[in-house]
Amino acid sequence: MKKAKPAAKYLKSKHNTLLHVIRDVKVWEKGSSGWDFKINKASISLTVNEVIELVLGKEGDDCKGFCVTEVTEIGDGEFSKVS
């Protein structure tokens, strides 16, 4: 009997993307550990402010002071800050 390959392929919609949200940790800084993330399917039409509101479950001024930082995983659990 043939074994199935242990792999999965994500068929990406041109209208959605996957956001890996890591909260409260600057993963690009050396020594960051013990963090977790959640994967969110998101419309590519969302603004940064809308993403923040949806992740926090808050709106408007209740989101003041929060931001989004894009990072790239460079290997061995290390990340590089993009934006």
C-alpha positions as CSV (number, residue, x, y, z in Angstrom):
1,M,0.0,0.0,0.0
2,K,1.2,3.5,-0.9
3,K,1.8,6.0,1.9
4,A,0.4,9.5,1.7
5,K,3.0,12.3,1.7
6,P,3.0,14.2,5.0
7,A,2.5,17.6,3.4
8,A,-0.2,20.2,3.0
9,K,-0.6,22.8,0.3
10,Y,-2.5,26.1,1.0
11,L,-4.5,27.1,-2.0
12,K,-4.4,30.9,-1.6
13,S,-7.3,33.1,-2.7
14,K,-6.3,36.3,-4.5
15,H,-8.7,38.1,-2.1
16,N,-7.4,36.7,1.2
17,T,-4.1,36.1,3.0
18,L,-2.9,34.5,6.2
19,L,-1.6,36.7,9.0
20,H,0.5,35.1,11.8
21,V,-0.2,37.4,14.8
22,I,2.3,37.5,17.6
23,R,1.2,39.8,20.4
24,D,3.2,41.6,23.1
25,V,6.7,40.4,22.0
26,K,9.3,42.0,19.8
27,V,10.4,38.7,18.1
28,W,13.1,40.5,16.1
29,E,15.0,41.3,19.3
30,K,17.6,38.8,20.5
31,G,16.5,36.6,23.4
32,S,12.8,36.8,22.7
33,S,11.3,33.5,23.7
34,G,8.2,31.9,25.1
35,W,5.9,33.6,22.6
36,D,2.9,32.1,20.8
37,F,1.0,33.1,17.6
38,K,-2.4,32.8,16.1
39,I,-3.0,32.4,12.3
40,N,-5.8,34.6,10.9
41,K,-7.3,34.4,7.5
42,A,-7.8,38.1,6.4
43,S,-9.1,40.0,3.5
44,I,-6.4,41.8,1.6
45,S,-8.6,44.9,1.5
46,L,-8.3,45.4,5.3
47,T,-6.4,48.5,6.4
48,V,-3.8,48.4,9.1
49,N,-6.2,50.1,11.5
50,E,-8.9,47.6,10.7
51,V,-6.5,44.7,11.4
52,I,-5.6,46.2,14.7
53,E,-9.2,46.7,15.7
54,L,-10.1,43.1,14.7
55,V,-7.1,41.6,16.5
56,L,-7.8,43.6,19.7
57,G,-11.6,43.4,19.5
58,K,-11.7,47.2,20.1
59,E,-12.4,50.3,18.1
60,G,-11.2,53.8,17.6
61,D,-9.4,55.5,20.5
62,D,-9.3,52.2,22.4
63,C,-6.7,51.0,19.9
64,K,-4.4,54.1,20.4
65,G,-0.8,53.2,20.9
66,F,-1.0,49.8,19.1
67,C,0.9,49.1,15.9
68,V,1.6,46.4,13.4
69,T,5.2,45.4,12.6
70,E,6.0,43.1,9.7
71,V,8.8,40.6,10.3
72,T,10.4,37.8,8.2
73,E,11.6,34.6,9.7
74,I,15.3,34.2,8.8
75,G,15.7,30.7,10.3
76,D,16.6,29.0,13.6
77,G,13.7,30.9,15.3
78,E,15.2,34.3,14.4
79,F,13.3,37.1,12.8
80,S,14.2,40.3,10.9
81,K,12.1,43.5,11.3
82,V,10.7,44.6,7.9
83,S,8.5,47.6,8.8
